[in-house]
């Protein structure tokens, strides 16, 4: 019973994804070939830059958390001495 429900949900999800893929294909097919490729390259370049920004932000967060740990430990040591 549970497996049948999962299969149905998977079939629905596959149908939705197929529909979205078709819409995406059509959105590029209506453009001239060189324009479609240029647009695709532009989108990939923008997303690549977004990925770089996200990676930078993740690294920055890790550094701040590590800095916070260090500062917290320094405060703890100062409290022990006083």
N, C-alpha and C positions, 0 to 999 in steps of 0.2 A: 504494500500500500504506500509506504513512505517512498520507496524507490520509484513507483509510478508517478507520484507527485513531483519528485525531483526531475524525472524525465520530461514531464509536461512543462515545468518551469524552464528547463534547459531549452526545450523546443521553442517556447515563447521568446526567450532571450535571444536565441539564434535567429528567429524571424525578425525581431526588432533590429539586431545588428546587421542583418542582411539588408533590411530596408534603409538603414542609415548609410551603409556602404554604397547602396545604389544611388541615394541622394548625393553623396559625396562624388561619386563617379560622374553623375549628370552635371554637377556644378562645375567640374573641370572640363567636361566634354563640350559644353556650350561655348567655351572660350577657344580662340585660335590656339593651335598646338604650342607655338613659341610663348604665347602669353600664359598659358596654363603651366608650362614648365617654369617660367620666370616667377609666377605667383607661388608655385610650390617651393622653389628655392628661397624666395623671400620669407615664406612662413617658416621654413626649416631654420633659416638664419636667425629669425626673431626668437623662435623657441630655443635654439641653441644658446642665445644670449640670456634668455630667461633662466635656463638651466645653470649657466655660469653664475648668475646672480643668486639663485637659490643655493648652489653649492657654497658660494662665498658666505652667504648668510648662515648656513648650517655650521661652517667652520667658525664663524664669528661667535655664534651661540656657544659652541663647545669651549672656545677660549674664554668667554665670559664666565661660564659655569666653573671652569678650572680656576680662573682668577678669583671667583667668589669663594671657592673651597679654600684656596690659599689664604685669602683675607680672613675668612672665618677662623681658620686655624691660628693665624697670628693674633686675632682678638682673644681667642681662647687661651693662648699662652700668656698674653698680657694680663688677663683676668686671674690666672693662676699665680702670677708673680705679685699681684697686689692684694 
